[in-house]
Amino acid sequence: MKSANYDEKEITRFDSISNTWWDPAGELGTLHTINALRLAFILENLDSHIQVLDVGCGGGILTEALALAGAHVIGIDLSRESLDVAMLHARERGLLIDYRYGSVDDIAEIYPGHFDVVTCMEMLEHTPKPASIVAACAIALKPGGHFFCSTINRTPKAFLFAVLIGEYLLHLLPRGSHQYTRLIRPKQLKKWAGENGLTHIRSSSFMYHPLSQKFTLAEGKEDVNYITHFTRV
């Protein structure tokens, strides 16, 4: 593997909860709740028959949704246990998805300028060098290609709602899965993207409604948990 840009403790954490990936009521259930919103944000104004790289695909929740929408998808992750779950679930549903163990640096070296879309969802805040991840994602994109990334803002409000309340009170996220110092401000993400030839198009925030226990997307906001869209020049 070319890159060592990962945290072994994070990999071990996701290995340990890999059997919950496809349980909507489990520790990763929030990803099921927001998945339709993520998919709509990504595919808006895009042809569904596209070449997609899903970076940090985990158990394949978004990866499968993209494949079902008609995309040709490569899903990569460094959690072998999660990949095993993803491959088994795809086989059970008769889906042809190319799952691979490896880093985005490896893929960018093999497939530079190859993908119409690169997605990186809820992953950057778990890596030691997120700027390097963004750089590799940009390399893997075709000119004119699209990069979609979601992460958690680094603000006191985000720490309160996403970490303290989201993890420890409402159990929307696995407990202990986020460190404040690794959360990412939108201006940081835009800076890294701009340094790698990516232009910011739009951002939205996932807004949680406690009474309905559902999420909606707030267009133009970069609040707690936000998703961004960039294009490669």
C-alpha positions in Angstrom: 0.0 0.0 0.0 1.4 3.4 -1.0 -0.1 5.5 1.7 0.0 5.2 5.5 -2.6 7.9 5.9 -4.8 6.1 8.3 -5.3 5.6 12.1 -5.1 2.0 13.2 -7.4 2.6 16.1 -10.1 3.9 13.7 -9.7 0.9 11.5 -10.1 -1.4 14.5 -13.2 0.5 15.6 -14.9 0.0 12.3 -13.8 -3.6 12.2 -15.4 -4.1 15.6 -18.8 -2.7 14.5 -18.8 -4.1 10.9 -21.7 -6.5 11.6 -24.0 -3.5 12.2 -23.5 -1.8 8.8 -26.8 -3.1 7.4 -28.8 -2.8 10.6 -30.9 0.4 10.3 -31.4 0.4 14.1 -27.7 -0.3 14.8 -24.8 2.0 15.6 -24.5 3.1 12.0 -28.2 3.5 11.5 -28.0 7.2 10.8 -26.2 6.5 7.6 -29.3 4.7 6.4 -31.4 7.6 7.4 -29.4 10.2 5.4 -28.5 7.9 2.5 -31.3 9.0 0.2 -30.4 12.7 0.9 -26.7 11.9 0.0 -27.7 10.1 -3.2 -30.0 12.9 -4.4 -27.3 15.5 -3.7 -24.7 13.5 -5.7 -26.9 12.6 -8.6 -28.7 15.9 -9.1 -28.0 17.1 -12.7 -25.7 14.1 -13.3 -26.2 11.2 -15.7 -26.6 8.1 -13.5 -24.4 6.0 -15.9 -21.1 7.2 -14.5 -17.8 5.9 -13.2 -17.7 6.4 -9.5 -15.1 5.9 -6.8 -16.5 5.6 -3.3 -13.6 6.4 -0.9 -14.1 4.9 2.6 -17.1 2.9 1.4 -17.4 0.9 4.7 -20.2 -1.7 4.4 -21.4 -0.3 1.1 -24.5 1.7 2.1 -23.9 4.6 -0.4 -22.0 2.3 -2.8 -25.0 0.1 -3.3 -27.3 3.0 -3.8 -25.1 4.4 -6.5 -24.9 1.0 -8.2 -28.7 0.6 -8.1 -29.0 4.1 -9.7 -27.0 2.8 -12.6 -23.4 3.9 -11.8 -20.4 1.7 -12.2 -18.8 1.9 -8.8 -15.4 1.0 -7.2 -15.7 1.0 -3.4 -12.5 1.1 -1.4 -11.8 0.9 2.3 -9.1 0.0 4.8 -11.4 -2.0 7.1 -11.3 -5.6 5.8 -14.2 -6.6 8.0 -16.4 -3.8 6.6 -15.4 -4.8 3.0 -16.3 -8.4 3.7 -19.8 -7.2 4.8 -20.1 -5.0 1.7 -19.1 -7.8 -0.7 -21.5 -10.3 0.9 -24.4 -7.9 0.9 -23.8 -7.0 -2.7 -23.7 -10.7 -3.7 -27.0 -11.3 -1.9 -28.6 -8.5 -3.9 -27.0 -9.6 -7.2 -25.1 -6.3 -7.5 -21.8 -6.1 -9.5 -19.7 -3.8 -7.4 -15.9 -3.7 -7.5 -14.8 -3.6 -3.8 -11.1 -3.3 -3.1 -9.0 -3.1 0.0 -6.7 -0.1 -0.4 -6.2 3.6 -0.1 -7.3 6.4 -2.4 -3.6 7.1 -3.0 -3.3 3.6 -4.5 -6.3 4.1 -6.7 -5.2 7.6 -7.9 -1.9 6.1 -8.9 -3.6 3.3 -11.0 -6.5 5.4 -12.3 -5.4 9.1 -12.6 -8.1 11.2 -14.3 -10.4 8.2 -14.6 -13.6 8.9 -12.6 -16.6 11.0 -13.3 -17.4 11.2 -9.6 -15.4 10.6 -6.4 -17.3 10.4 -3.1 -15.8 10.6 0.3 -18.5 10.5 3.0 -18.0 10.7 6.7 -14.4 9.7 6.4 -12.0 12.7 6.3 -12.4 13.4 10.0 -11.1 9.9 10.8 -7.8 10.3 9.0 -4.5 11.9 10.2 -3.9 13.9 7.0 -7.3 14.8 5.4 -5.7 17.3 3.0 -3.8 14.4 1.4 -7.0 12.5 0.9 -8.6 15.4 -0.9 -5.5 15.7 -3.1 -5.7 12.0 -4.1 -9.4 12.3 -4.8 -8.7 15.2 -7.2 -6.0 13.2 -9.0 -8.5 10.3 -9.6 -11.1 12.7 -11.2 -11.5 13.4 -14.8 -11.2 17.0 -15.9 -14.8 18.3 -15.3 -15.4 15.5 -12.8 -17.2 15.9 -9.5 -16.0 15.5 -6.0 -18.6 15.0 -3.2 -17.5 15.1 0.5 -19.4 15.1 3.7 -17.9 15.7 7.2 -18.5 17.4 10.5 -17.7 21.1 11.1 -15.2 22.0 13.8 -17.2 24.4 15.9 -18.4 24.3 19.5 -22.0 23.9 18.2 -20.9 20.9 16.1 -19.1 19.3 19.0 -22.2 19.8 21.2 -24.8 18.4 18.7 -22.8 15.8 16.7 -20.5 14.5 19.4 -22.0 15.1 22.9 -25.7 14.9 21.9 -25.4 12.8 18.7 -23.1 10.1 20.2 -23.8 10.1 23.9 -27.5 11.1 24.2 -29.3 10.3 21.0 -27.0 7.5 19.8 -27.1 8.8 16.3 -23.4 8.0 15.9 -21.1 5.3 17.4 -20.0 6.6 20.8 -16.4 7.8 20.8 -16.1 7.9 17.1 -15.1 11.6 16.7 -12.3 13.8 18.1 -12.9 17.5 18.1 -9.4 18.3 16.8 -10.0 16.2 13.7 -13.3 17.9 12.8 -13.0 20.0 9.6 -14.1 23.6 9.0 -15.6 24.3 5.6 -12.9 26.9 4.8 -10.2 24.3 5.4 -11.9 21.8 3.1 -12.3 24.5 0.4 -8.6 25.5 0.8 -7.4 21.9 0.3 -9.7 21.5 -2.6 -8.6 24.7 -4.3 -5.0 23.8 -3.9 -5.7 20.7 -6.0 -7.7 22.2 -8.8 -11.1 21.8 -7.4 -13.8 24.5 -7.5 -16.5 24.7 -4.9 -20.0 24.5 -6.4 -22.3 24.2 -3.4 -22.8 23.0 0.1 -25.7 21.8 2.2 -26.2 20.7 5.8 -28.0 17.6 7.2 -30.5 19.0 9.7 -31.9 16.6 12.3 -35.5 17.0 13.5 -35.9 15.3 16.9 -39.6 15.0 16.8 -39.8 13.1 13.5 -36.3 11.6 14.0 -35.6 12.5 10.4 -33.1 14.6 8.5 -33.5 17.2 5.8 -30.9 19.0 3.7 -30.6 22.7 4.2 -29.2 24.2 0.9 -26.4 26.6 1.2 -25.7 25.9 4.9 -22.5 24.6 6.4 -23.7 23.9 9.9 -22.9 20.8 11.9 -22.8 17.9 9.4 -22.3 19.3 5.9 -21.9 17.9 2.4 -20.0 19.7 -0.4 -19.8 19.5 -4.2 -16.6 20.4 -6.1 -15.6 20.1 -9.7 -12.2 19.5 -11.1 -10.9 22.3 -13.4 
